[in-house]
Amino acid sequence: MRSVYLDNNATTKVSQKAIDAMLPYYTDIWGNASSVFYETGQKAETALSRLRESVAKNIGASNANEIYFTASGCEADNWAIKGIAFANKRRGNHIITTKIEHHAVLGACEFLEKNGFEITYLDVDKYGLVSPDAVESAITDRTILISVMTANNEIGTIMPIKKIAEAAHRHKVLFHTDAVQAIGHMPVNVSELGVDMLSLSAHKFHGPKGVGALYIRNGVRIENLIHGGGQERGKRAATENLAGIAGMAAALESAVTDLEKNTAHMKKLRDMLINGIRERVSFIKLNGPEDERRLCNNVNFSYEFVEGESILMHLNRNGIAASSGSACASGSLDPSHVLLAIGVPHEIAHGSIRFSVGEDTTEEDILYTLDVLPGIIDKLRDMSPMYEAYTEGRIKSFTCRK
């Protein structure tokens, strides 16, 4: 049976370049970068500085000291939001975000709401886009932070980040963006975007799991998330994961260097999959934009009259890995908050599947998926009481036929 991995928005395979970059930090340069009074620690500290410079260069930061290493993108999001909130609570208690952010952002905001902060959750349009004008209109004299993701992890919507950052700065409000899903799939340059903070995670662009980073523009005052040590210039306690950071830096370098080639490849396969599904399957809805505002590798369809979990089980039996939404919400029986926010009815949201292609995905993988998927949908609809009710005229369809 063929094995096809189409869940690259959940995680990516660690590249050989990243693995090769990591190995010396388990054998030769294995010291603690904070132990600078002897050679083993000095080698580690020198390597850490070099890796920090590499990450800074590849996201367009003006200074390596603007890069703070974390254990994940979720940690970076939490630090950005909570850290700004607690550092600026005397100036204001209002934060603006959107209804389709990653759970790391929404969860941090919900925590702050329980601790006296006011959060505005902005609506998005049917494509998942938030208007920069709507963001600016929500700003008050108590607003201290705006957080909007660069690209949505479920439906691939690319937000107008530069314009939102400009709107924030017109009112002297700090701006954070979760770029975890964007890096490796589109150009990401903090200087060009004009952001104050940006989160990233290595395993989304062929680096190792368990390592990420938060870019914090020089001059931004932020409270610590983890206390207890002087690492990361006293801002984030914990001995740095040097091997993981080395893998992340190598993977990021490759992602930036090969971006044009890789995105062209992924976009071709993405469109091949979208068009193929539309030709072969009826009663479907593509979620997210259909133009350049969609990530190059994202395909998210809702399939009416069937459950997404059932589709995933049958795909797996045929060797195809996909997702019903965010990996961080795996196991939840609730429909995707992203799909509900863009107006997808509750019943259809439950029948949604995300395919996300990668650099290693082939045309043969897409053709195999297109050969398998229609039969799965037909089989599940034959067993669906909702589909039976539709064919008998007792309920109407929410989607359009192909």
N, C-alpha and C positions, 0 to 999 in steps of 0.2 A: 504493500500500500504506500502511496506517495505521502510524504510529509511536507506540509505547507504551513509556514509560519506567517500569519497576517495579523499580528498583534504588536507591531513595533511601537505603537503609541503607549503601550503598557511598559515594555522594556525592550532593549535591543541586545543582541549577542555581543559580548565583549570582543573587540577587534584584536587581531594578532599584534598590531602595533601597540595597543594599550597593554596587553599581556607582557610583551617584551620590555616595555618601559617600566612595568611594575616589578619584575623579577629582581633587579639589583637591590631594591629596597627591602627585600626579604633576606638577602645574603650578604651584601657588601656594605650598603649604606643603611644600616638597620638601627642606628642610634636615635636618641631622643633629641629633637631639634632645640629643646630648651636647655639641654646640658652642654653649654658652650665652653666649659673650662677644660675639656679634653678633646682630642682629635675626632673620636667617633661621633660625638655630639656636634662638633663643628662641621663635619662633613654633611650631617643631616640638616643643619641650619642653613648651610650654603645651598644645598639642593632645594630646600623649601623656598628660599628666596628666588632661586632661578625658576622654579615651577610657578610661583606666584606671578612673576613677570610674564611668563608665557601665557597664563590664563588672562591676565590683564590685556596683553597685546591682542589676543584673539577675540576679545569682546569690545575692543576700542576704548578701554579705560585709559585715562591719562597718566595714572600712577599705580604701580603695583600695590601700594599700601591701601588702595581702594577695594582690594579683594580679600574677603574673609572666608576661610574654608569652613564648611559645615558637614554634617553627616548625611544630609539629604536636601532635596528641594523643599520638602514639607517643613523642615527645620528653618530653612532660609526664609520661607514665607512667614512662619510664625514669628521669627526674630524681627523681620522688617515691620510687621504690623504691631506686635506687642511692644517692641522696642521703641518705636516712634510714639506710640500712645502714652507709654509711661514716662518717656523723656519730655513730653510736651503737654502733659495734662494740665499744667497751670495756664497754658496759653489757650487751650481748647479741648473739647472732648468729642468732636464730630469727625467721623471717618466715612468716606464714600467708596463703594465698590459696586459690583454688578451681581445679578442673580445667577450668573452662570460661571462664577469662579470655581476653581478647584476647592475641594473640601478643606484643604489646609488653610486657605484664605477665609472661607466662610466659617470654619470652626474657630479660628482665631478671633474673628469678628464677633461671633456668638459669645465667646468667653468674655470679651471686652464689654459686651452689652450687659452681662451679669455683674460687671464691676464699674458701672456708672457711665459708660461711654454710649454715645448715640451713633448708630450706624444707619446709613441710607443705602438700601439695596436697589440699584437702578434697574429698570426694565430694559430689555433688548428687543430688537425687531425680530421678524420671522426668520432671519438668517443668523441671528445671534449677535448682531452688531449693536453697540451702544453709541449713541450720538455724542460727539464732543460738546455740542451745545447743551445737551441734557446734563452732562457731567458738570459743566460750568454753572448751569442754573441751580444745581443742587448745593453749590458752595455757599457757606455762611461765614460769618466772622468768627465762628468757633471751629471751623474745619481745619484739621491739622494734617490729614493724609488722604490721598486718593490711591486706591489699588485696583488696577485693571490688568488682566492677563494679556500677554502679547498674542497668544493664539490658543483657542480652546482645545482641550485634550479630547473631547468627545465628538464634536462636529466640525472641527478644523477651522473655525472662523478666525480670521486674522483681524485684530482690532486696530483702529487708527491711533496707535500709541503716541506717535509724535505730536499729533494735534491735541490729544488729551493732556499730554505733558505741558504743552504750551499754555493750555487753558488753566491748568493748575498753577503754573508759575506766574501767570498774570495776577493771581490772587495771593501769591507768596505761600502756596500750599505745596507740601512735599508730594512726590509721585513715585510709587512703587509699581513694578510690573513683574508678574510671574511669567518668566520666559522659558520655563522648563520644557514645554512641548515645542517651542519655536526653534531652539538652537539645533542646527543640523538639517533643518527643513526650510530655512529662510535666512536672509541676512539679519544679523543682530549686532548692532553697534551702539553702545550706551551713549557715546558722544553725539552720534547722529540722531538718536531717538530723544535725547535730552532728558533721560530719566534720572532720578536721584538714587534709586535702588533697583536692583534686578536680581531675581533668583534663578539658579540653574541647577541641574542635576545630571551627573555623569552618565547614568545608565540609560538615559534617553538618546544619547548619541554615541553608543558603542564603547562607553567607559564602564568601569565597575560599579556595582551597587554599593550603597553606603557612603557615598561622598558627593558633596555638592558645594555650592559657593553662593555667597551674597555679595554683590557689588554695592558698596556704599560710597557715594560721592564724597570727596573730601569736604569737610565743613558741616556735614549732616550729623546732628547730635542724636545718639540712639542709646537706649538702655541695654545692658547685657541681658541675654536670654539664659545663659549658663554661667553661674558664679563659681569661684573656687580656684582659679588659676590665672596666670598671666599670659596664656597663649593667645595668639591672634591679637597682639598688641593690647592685651588686657581685656579684650571684648568678648571672648568666647572660650571659656575654660574647657580643657581636655587636650591631651596629647594629640598632635595632628596625625592623621592617617596618611603617612608619607607615601606609602605604596599606592594607596587609592588615589591620592592627589596626582601622583606621577601618571597613573593610568588615565585619569580625567584630562590632564594637560595634553597627553599624547592624542587622545581621542578628539579633543576639541581642536587641536592643530589640524588633524586630518579632516574633521568636519568642515572647517573654514576653508582649507586648501581645496578640497574636492567638492565644495558646495554646488557650484554651477553644474558640474557633471552629474552629481548624485540627484539633485532636485529635478533635473531634466528627465532622468531615468524614472524616478518615482512618479513624476507627473504623468508620464506616458502610460505607466501601468495603472495609475489611479483612474485616468480617463477610460482606459480599456475596460476596467472593472465596472465603472459606473455605467458606461454605454452598454456593456454586455448584460448587466443585471436588468437594465431598462428594457432591453430587447427580449429577455427571456422570462421575466417575472411580472405578473400583474398585481394590482392593488398595493403599490409601494409608494413611498415618499422619501425623496432625498432630503436629508437634514443638513442645513448649512448652506453657504453660498455656492454658486455655480460658476464663479469667475475667479479672478486673481486673488480674491480675498479668502480663498480656501487653501489650507495647507496642501503641499504637493503630494502628500502620502495618505490623506484621510478620505475614507468612504464610509458614510453612515446612512443606512436606509432603515425605514420602518416598514415592516411587512404586516399588513392587516390580517386579522383573524388567526394569528399564531403568536406563541410566546417566544420571546428571545432566548430564554434558557433552553427550551426544547430545540431550537435551531442550533445553538452552540453544541449541545450534546450530540446531535446528528452530524454536525460538521466534524467534531472530534473523532467520531467513529470512522469518518472518512479521511482522517489524517490532517484536518485543517484546523488551525488555531486562530480564533477570532475573539471578540469581546462584545459584551452588551453595554459597555460604557466605560467609566473610569475604573482602573484596577483598584484604586483605593476605596471604591464602594462595592467591591466584590462581596457577594453573599447577601446584599441587601435585597429585600423583596419589593422595595419601593421603586417606582419608575424614576428614570433619570430626571434630576432637577433641571438639567440643561434643556432637555426636550420639552418639559412642561413650560419652562420659561419662554421658549420660542413658539408656544401655542400648539404643540402637538397634543392631541387628546390623550387622556390617561390610558385608554384602551390600546391605542396605537403605540404609545411610548413603550409599553411593555413588550412590544414585538420588534424592537430595534436592535440592530447588529452593527458594530463598528469593525470594518476591515482597515488595517493600516499597513501599507506596503513598506518595504525597506530597501536599502542599497543592494541586498543580496536576493531580493525577490526577482523571479524570472517571468517571462511571458508564459512559459509552460505552467508555472504556478497559478497564474491568473486563468488560463484556459481550463485547467483542471477544476478550479473553484467554480467557474461558470458552468462547467459540465455537471458538477455535483449539486450546487445550490438549488436550481429549479425543482429537481426531484424531491429534495427535502421539504421545500415549501409546499409543493403539491401534496405530499404525503401527510404533512401536519394539518393542512386545510381539510383534507378528507376526513380527519378525525375531529375537526373543530366544530363544536355546537354553534359558535358564532358564525362560521362560514355557512353552515346549514341554514341558520336563520336568515342569512343574507340571500341565499339562493331561493328560499321560500318566500322572500319579499317581506319578512317580518321586521328587518332592520335595514338601514341604509349604509352604504359605504362612505367612509370619511376620505378616501383617497380616489384618485382617478385611475382608470384603466390605462394600460400602456398604449 
